[in-house]
Amino acid sequence: MEDIIKKFKSDKKNNNSYLVSRKIYKNIILLSNTDTSKQMINGFSKIFDIPNNVLKTKYRKLIHDSFDYNTSKFSNKIFIFYIFLETVKSLVLFLILFFSKKNDDKKKYDFIINGIGDKRSYERYEKLIEKFSSSLVISNIELNKKSNGVNFLKLRKYQRINEKAIKGKKMTLFFLFIAIYIKSLCKNFNYIYFYNILFYSIIKNFSIFYNNRAKYFMEDRFYNTCSIRNYYFKKFGGKVTTTPQKNIVETCISFFVDTDTFFSLADEKFSIKRLREFGGRVDRSYPIGSFFLEHDWYRKKKDLKKVRKNDILITGLNPNTWLHLNNLNFENHELISRKWIKDISKLYPKLKVMVKHHANLKQNEYEKKFFYGSNIITKIKPNSNNYSYGYIFKSEIIFSFASTTILEAISMGKQGFFIDPGNGSKNFFYKLNNLKDIRIKSFADFKNLIEKSLFYKNKKKFNKDKYCLKSDKVSNRVFNYYKKIK
């Protein structure tokens, strides 16, 4: 089985990107069910008294994270010649055990939020955080924020381990390591790579949540959830784990999500079905709207003086793993959708057309060359504190390849649609039936829609809540949800 995984390569020529993702999923399941995988999972389960299914979900997510979408293969890290580097890491981990510290100081909070990566992320949740008497913000960076009742925990590369996490377990952990090491050599496969990550995740999360306890937990991004982290949060008294929807549940970021409650953008049940279909443990979904829209539009003072008014706005999408899932995705995004935009600007040169990218996009020189000679403006840095929402507000009709801003735009009362040539973006939209009426599959449909909307003022009427709830009260909805949990 290990040889099959090492030789596996997803088919970029397959035009059905959803099926490409399913093939990757099936290979992950196969690897997670090998004898050595079972031995490792069962070993950790017995040593730390963690349910087998918790470890298996984490393990499968790690396998997925080792898949390289650029090469369409699993990373070389799983090959046996990397085992020597992983052995050094193992030695470092065992060395950390000898520097573990006894710490019985148990801090209690109402709310813990994890995964805050920058100042803007913190500010997005600040209104919610400050509703609680006491909160803990866990981050990989120094936030330098001061607020009453809010504490901050900066994670280090190697977190100090609580002695209780490994008390009486050192030898059995070492024996398990030896057993998996021998099996790795026999199978010519680097299982130690996964051993190390699982091991550290267990002892790190035990240590964090043994000393920091709360009623409610939120992970900033649903695709970064961790079943081990959630297990220890609840083991030490937590009531519920949650995560908000930031993106459309595109297949590449929907593998093995773990949470009690998925705070969805809209009142729909298709997203949770997608997450479960790709191995997720998601007990329920609850619609709240968009934290981004609440913070950048409804909470901030409108800053629109420098924002140009546009007839047509195209909101950008960061070129992540989905772009390399198959050749069709690349062709549709990089060439065909841009050609539609360029062609419409040539047909109607008096229309003001802008492509507005996320502020974190590094460069768009290729796009500038593509649109050279047209009246299309491409922009990365916003001229507004309201970010893309200011541009949405001052545009007549908004399109995107697959950005969540389309759903948010509809909730703002705007005309919003997805450019989906030939209905090819199946990794984004297949089975998400609430979105099928806003997908534009041909240039003829694209052209007709623009003419109806801009020239004949024939606007499409939306059931807004099936796309995204009005987002002026997102923090209130979440807080009230928590308070109902006994």
Residue, then its C-alpha position, 0 to 999 in steps of 0.5 A: m500500500e505504501d508504494i501505491i501512495k508514493k507513486f500516486k499522482s492525481d490527474k490534472k487532465n481530469n476536467n472534474s476537479y471534484l472527482v480529482s479531490r475525491k481520488i486524493y481523499k480515497n488515497i488518504i483513507l487507504l494510507s490511514n488504514t495500513d497496519t503501521s498506521k493502525q499500530m501508531i494510532n492505537g499506540f498513541s490512543k493507549i498511551f494518552d487515553i485519547p479516543n481512536n477516532v480523534l487521532k485518526t482524524k488528525y492523522r488523516k488531516l496530516i496526510h492531506d497536508s503532505f499532498d503537494y498540489n503543484t506536483s499532484k503528488f504526496s510530498n517527498k517528506i514521506f519517502i524513506f530518505y527523509i527518515f534521518l532528518e525526522t529522527v533528529k526531530s524525534l530526538v529533539l522531542f524526547l529531549i523536550l520531555f526532560f525539560s517538562k515543567k510541573n504546572d498546576d496553575k489552572k486559569k479559567y476563562d469564558f472564551i478562548i480563540n485560537g489561530i489569530g495571525d495578525k492585528r487585523s484578525y484580532e480586531r475582526y473578533e474584538k467585539l465578540i471577545e470583549k463581550f466575555s468577562s474573561s478571554l484568552v487569545i492564542s497566537n503565533i505572534e506578539l499582538n501588543k494589545k491591552s484590553n480589560g479581561v483579555n489575556f494573550l498566549k503567544l505560542r513558541k516553535y517548541q512550547r513548554i510541556n506540562e509534566k503531567a502530559i508525559k508523566g509515566k509515559k516516556m518509555t512506552l513512547f520510546f518503544l512505540f517510536i522504535a516499533i514505528y521506526i522499524k516498520s518504516l524501514c521495512k515498508n520503505f516509508n517515513y511514518i516517523y514524519f507523522y509520528n513526530i507531528l502527532f506526538y507533539s500535537i498531543i503533548k502541546n495541546f494537553s499542556i495548553f488546555y490543562n493550564n488554560r480552561a474555558k467554556y467556549f472555543m473558536e478556531d479562526r479558520f475552519y481549515n485549521t481545526c485540529s481534532i486533538r486540540n478540540y479533544y483536550f479543550k473539552k476534556f478539561g471542561g470546555k462546553v463547545t468547539t466552534t469555527p466560522q466560515k471564511n471561504i466557500v467550502e472548496t474541496c482543497i480546504s475542506f478535508f477532515v475539518d473537526t468542530d462541534t459547530f460550524f458557523s456558516l455564512a448562510d442559512e443552508k445545509f450544503s456546506i456541512k454536507r461537503l465537510r462531512e463528505f471529506g471526512g469532517r466531524v461537524d456536528r451542526s451548522y449555525p448561520i451567522g453571516s460574515f465576521f469580515l463584513e461585520h468588521d470592515w463594513y458595519r463596524k468601521k466608519k465609511d471611508l469612500k472618498k478615494v474609492r472609484k465608482n465602477d460599473i463592473l467590479i471583479t473581486g479577486l481570489n488568492p491563487n492557492t492550491w485549487l488553481h493547480l488541482n487540474n488544468l481546467n481550473f488554471e485555464n478557466h481562471e488565468l485565461i478564459s475568465r480574464k478574456w471574458i472581462k477583457d472582451i466585455s470592456k472592448l464591447y462597452p468601452k464606456l463602462k468602468v471596469m475594475v479588478k480588485h484583488h485581496a490586499n495580501l496579493k504580492q503582485n499581478e504583473y501577468e494580469k496587467k499585461f493581459f489587460y494591456g490596451s483595455n480600459i480595465i483597472t487592476k488594483i491590489k492595495p485598497n484606498s479605503n479602510n473598508y477594504s473590498y467592501g467599499y468598492i463593492f458598495k460603489s459598484e453596480i454589478i460584482f463578479s468573481f471566479a469564486s471569492t466569498t465577497i460575492l455572497e457578502a455583496i448579495s447580503m449588502g443588496k448588490q448584484g453578485f455572480f460567479i464567473d464559472p466557464g462551462n460550469g467547470s469549477k466543481n471543486f468550488f460549487y458541485k453539490l453546493n446547490n444554494l449557489k447554482d443560480i449565481r454561476i455564469k457558465s458562458f460569455a453570452d450569459f455574462k454579456n446578457l446579464i450585464e446588459k440587463s443589469l446596467f442598461y435595462k436596470n433589470k436586477k435579479k432578486f435574491n433570497k439573501d439569507k441563503y447566500c450570506l446573512k446580513s452581517d451587522k450583528v455577527s458577534n451578537r449572534v455568536f455570543n447569544y449562541y454560546k450563552k444558550i449552551k448549558 
